[in-house]
Structure formats: structure tokens, C-alpha cells
Amino acid sequence: SAYLAFKLVIYLDTHIPLSNKVSSFFRGGVAFIIVAAAYKTSSAFMFNLSDDAHIFNILKSKFTEFRDFHTLLYVCSDTFNFIGFHYFWACSTTLLFPTAGAVVLRLGYVFLRDCLPP
């Protein structure tokens, strides 16, 4: 699916060019997501696959009263509970989150500086 989506993005960039690189970037991202989702959905429908059904059931059980064997098996473990505040505090005090935030801000600045016209 990623290959088909990548080919569509290249086709759009070569045959329907945009003057603004930021618009082209976002158009390519949206096209990639749509093609990947359509490919996943259509292949699951054609081959009658339900690989991800248990994941959606787990998410449904987190926010509703839905329960079945798989959700009870996964939800009873602390590993599948919501992330506690202590995790975010530990990552902030070790400077992991502030450093990652600074890197993301810098990459965004460089991207916008190089892509936007002066």
C-alpha cells in the first residue's frame, strides 16, 4: 500500500505541480493517507480479513462497557492501561520531552524557511 501511495504522490507532483512546496507537501501527505487507508480497507474486504478487529474492540472497551474474551485478556494487564502522569513527569525531568520538542520546533522552522517564499 505504501508503494502505491508513493507512486500517486510522485504522479501528482510531476503532472499537477503546485507553486508552493508546503501545499505540495500537505497534498502528498493527504494522498498517501487516503490511498493507504483505501488499500487496507479494500484488501481486508476482498479477502475477508479481520486482523485488526481485536484492536478496535480493545479501544471500544476502554471507552464503553463492551467486554469479550480478548478485551478482558488485554485490559486486565497494567501494560494496556492509560499512561499515568508519572511517565510524563519522568520523561520531562530527564529532558527527553523538552529535547524532542526543541528538535521538532527546529525541523519545522527549517522546513518552513526553505519552503516558503521570502
C-alpha positions as CSV (number, residue, x, y, z in Angstrom):
1,S,0.0,0.0,0.0
2,A,2.8,2.4,0.7
3,Y,4.3,1.7,-2.7
4,L,1.0,2.6,-4.5
5,A,0.6,5.7,-2.3
6,F,4.1,6.8,-3.0
7,K,3.6,6.4,-6.8
8,L,0.5,8.5,-6.6
9,V,2.3,11.3,-4.7
10,I,5.1,11.3,-7.4
11,Y,2.5,11.3,-10.1
12,L,0.7,14.3,-8.6
13,D,3.9,16.2,-8.1
14,T,5.1,15.6,-11.7
15,H,1.8,16.0,-13.6
16,I,0.0,18.6,-11.4
17,P,2.7,20.8,-9.9
18,L,2.0,23.4,-7.2
19,S,3.9,26.6,-6.9
20,N,4.1,26.3,-3.1
21,K,6.1,23.5,-1.7
22,V,4.1,23.5,1.6
23,S,0.9,22.9,-0.3
24,S,2.5,20.1,-2.3
25,F,3.8,18.5,0.9
26,F,0.4,18.5,2.5
27,R,-1.3,17.3,-0.7
28,G,1.1,14.4,-0.8
29,G,0.6,13.5,2.8
30,V,-3.2,13.5,2.4
31,A,-3.0,11.5,-0.8
32,F,-0.7,9.0,1.0
33,I,-3.0,8.5,3.9
34,I,-6.1,8.2,1.7
35,V,-4.5,5.6,-0.6
36,A,-3.0,3.6,2.3
37,A,-6.4,3.5,4.1
38,A,-8.3,2.6,1.0
39,Y,-5.8,-0.2,0.2
40,K,-6.0,-1.6,3.7
41,T,-9.8,-1.4,3.7
42,S,-10.3,-2.9,0.3
43,S,-7.8,-5.7,0.8
44,A,-9.5,-6.6,4.2
45,F,-12.9,-6.6,2.4
46,M,-11.8,-8.7,-0.6
47,F,-10.0,-11.3,1.5
48,N,-12.5,-11.2,4.4
49,L,-9.7,-10.3,6.9
50,S,-10.4,-9.1,10.4
51,D,-6.8,-8.8,11.7
52,D,-7.4,-5.6,13.4
53,A,-10.8,-6.3,14.9
54,H,-9.4,-7.1,18.4
55,I,-7.6,-3.7,18.4
56,F,-10.8,-1.8,17.8
57,N,-12.6,-4.0,20.4
58,I,-9.9,-3.1,23.0
59,L,-10.4,0.6,22.2
60,K,-14.1,0.2,22.4
61,S,-13.8,-1.5,25.8
62,K,-11.7,1.4,27.1
63,F,-14.4,3.9,26.5
64,T,-17.6,1.9,26.8
65,E,-18.8,-1.1,28.8
66,F,-18.0,-3.6,25.9
67,R,-16.3,-6.8,27.0
68,D,-15.3,-10.0,25.3
69,F,-12.6,-12.6,25.9
70,H,-9.8,-10.7,24.1
71,T,-10.6,-7.4,25.7
72,L,-10.7,-8.9,29.2
73,L,-7.4,-10.7,28.5
74,Y,-5.7,-7.5,27.4
75,V,-7.3,-5.0,29.7
76,C,-6.6,-6.8,32.9
77,S,-2.9,-6.2,32.4
78,D,-1.3,-2.9,33.5
79,T,0.5,-2.7,30.2
80,F,-2.6,-1.9,28.3
81,N,-4.0,0.8,30.8
82,F,-3.8,4.5,30.1
83,I,-0.4,6.1,30.6
84,G,-0.1,7.6,34.0
85,F,1.2,11.1,34.9
86,H,4.4,9.6,36.4
87,Y,5.6,8.6,32.9
88,F,5.3,12.2,31.5
89,W,7.0,13.6,34.6
90,A,9.9,11.2,34.3
91,C,10.4,12.0,30.6
92,S,10.2,15.7,31.3
93,T,12.7,15.6,34.2
94,T,15.2,13.6,32.2
95,L,14.9,16.3,29.4
96,L,13.6,13.7,26.9
97,F,10.4,15.7,26.1
98,P,12.0,19.1,26.1
99,T,14.8,18.0,23.8
100,A,12.3,16.3,21.4
101,G,10.2,19.4,21.4
102,A,13.2,21.6,20.6
103,V,14.1,19.3,17.7
104,V,10.6,19.3,16.3
105,L,10.4,23.1,16.5
106,R,13.8,23.4,14.8
107,L,12.8,21.0,12.0
108,G,9.6,22.9,11.5
109,Y,11.5,26.2,11.3
110,V,14.0,24.8,8.7
111,F,11.2,23.3,6.7
112,L,9.1,26.5,6.6
113,R,12.2,28.7,6.0
114,D,13.2,26.6,3.0
115,C,9.7,26.0,1.5
116,L,8.0,29.4,1.9
117,P,8.9,32.2,-0.5
118,P,10.8,35.2,1.0
